[in-house]
Amino acid sequence: MLPPNSIPLNRLSVEEGISRGTLAKWRAVARAKGKLLPEADANVEGWTSRDKLAAVIEAAALNETELGDYCRCRGIFPEQISLWREACEMANDWDRTASARIARETKDDRKRIQQ
């Protein structure tokens, strides 16, 4: 199940003779312990937001060489880690952006009403 293989549970179940339910439970237990286990798709489109955040956290303290090794092991690119980090930063700033937008709209409404 681990990257870079990321074999879908159904296929892994058939190949190894282990029930899909057991594999899903093992994956859930591993995720609860903080393991990076993306969904079945081998490409990053199958990764959940939680998986991407875990990758950003794991890669945060790595130097360039270590980051390259980390990405090769998981079948991703360093640029994807950078994009995910930016997305995380923007997600945590949404309330300030929303407040600024509401204040701007309120100001525009007041001007329009006054006119």
C-alpha positions as CSV (number, residue, x, y, z in Angstrom):
1,M,0.0,0.0,0.0
2,L,2.9,2.4,0.6
3,P,4.1,4.8,-2.0
4,P,5.6,4.6,-4.6
5,N,3.7,1.4,-5.3
6,S,0.4,2.5,-3.9
7,I,-1.4,-0.6,-5.1
8,P,-5.2,-0.3,-4.9
9,L,-6.7,-2.3,-2.1
10,N,-8.8,-4.5,-4.4
11,R,-5.7,-5.6,-6.4
12,L,-3.6,-6.1,-3.4
13,S,-6.3,-8.2,-1.8
14,V,-6.4,-10.5,-4.8
15,E,-2.6,-10.7,-5.1
16,E,-1.9,-11.4,-1.5
17,G,-5.1,-13.3,-0.5
18,I,-6.0,-10.8,2.3
19,S,-9.5,-9.5,2.5
20,R,-10.1,-5.9,1.4
21,G,-11.7,-5.1,4.8
22,T,-8.6,-6.2,6.6
23,L,-6.3,-4.2,4.4
24,A,-8.6,-1.1,4.8
25,K,-8.5,-1.6,8.6
26,W,-4.7,-1.9,8.5
27,R,-4.4,1.3,6.5
28,A,-6.7,3.2,8.9
29,V,-4.6,2.0,11.9
30,A,-1.4,3.1,10.1
31,R,-2.9,6.5,9.2
32,A,-4.0,7.0,12.8
33,K,-0.4,6.5,13.8
34,G,0.7,9.2,11.3
35,K,1.8,7.1,8.4
36,L,1.5,8.6,5.0
37,L,-0.8,6.2,3.1
38,P,-2.5,7.8,0.1
39,E,-5.6,6.4,-1.4
40,A,-5.3,3.6,-3.9
41,D,-4.4,5.8,-6.9
42,A,-0.6,5.8,-7.7
43,N,-0.8,9.4,-8.8
44,V,-1.2,12.4,-6.6
45,E,-4.7,13.0,-7.8
46,G,-5.7,10.1,-5.5
47,W,-4.2,11.7,-2.4
48,T,-6.5,13.2,0.2
49,S,-6.0,16.6,1.8
50,R,-4.8,14.8,4.9
51,D,-2.2,12.9,2.9
52,K,-0.9,16.1,1.3
53,L,-0.7,17.9,4.6
54,A,1.2,14.9,6.1
55,A,3.6,15.1,3.2
56,V,4.1,18.8,3.7
57,I,4.8,18.3,7.4
58,E,7.2,15.4,6.8
59,A,9.1,17.3,4.2
60,A,9.3,20.6,6.1
61,A,12.6,19.9,7.8
62,L,14.3,18.2,4.9
63,N,17.2,19.7,3.0
64,E,17.2,19.6,-0.8
65,T,18.9,16.2,-1.1
66,E,16.7,14.6,1.5
67,L,13.6,16.2,-0.1
68,G,14.6,14.7,-3.5
69,D,15.0,11.2,-1.9
70,Y,11.7,11.6,0.0
71,C,9.8,12.6,-3.2
72,R,11.4,9.8,-5.2
73,C,10.3,7.3,-2.6
74,R,6.7,8.5,-2.7
75,G,6.4,9.1,-6.4
76,I,5.9,12.8,-6.2
77,F,7.8,16.0,-7.2
78,P,9.3,18.7,-4.9
79,E,7.2,21.2,-6.8
80,Q,4.1,19.5,-5.6
81,I,5.2,19.7,-2.0
82,S,5.7,23.5,-2.6
83,L,2.2,23.9,-4.1
84,W,0.6,21.9,-1.3
85,R,2.5,24.1,1.3
86,E,1.2,27.2,-0.3
87,A,-2.4,25.8,-0.4
88,C,-2.1,25.0,3.3
89,E,-0.9,28.6,4.1
90,M,-3.7,30.1,2.1
91,A,-6.3,27.8,3.7
92,N,-5.3,29.0,7.2
93,D,-5.6,32.6,6.0
94,W,-9.1,32.3,4.6
95,D,-10.9,34.1,7.5
96,R,-8.7,37.2,7.2
97,T,-9.3,37.3,3.4
98,A,-13.0,36.8,3.9
99,S,-13.2,39.6,6.5
100,A,-11.3,42.0,4.2
101,R,-13.7,41.2,1.3
102,I,-16.8,41.7,3.5
103,A,-15.4,45.0,4.8
104,R,-14.8,46.2,1.2
105,E,-18.3,45.1,0.1
106,T,-19.8,46.9,3.1
107,K,-17.9,50.1,2.3
108,D,-19.0,49.9,-1.4
109,D,-22.6,49.3,-0.3
110,R,-22.5,52.4,2.0
111,K,-21.1,54.5,-0.8
112,R,-23.8,53.3,-3.1
113,I,-26.6,54.0,-0.6
114,Q,-25.2,57.4,0.2
115,Q,-25.2,58.3,-3.5
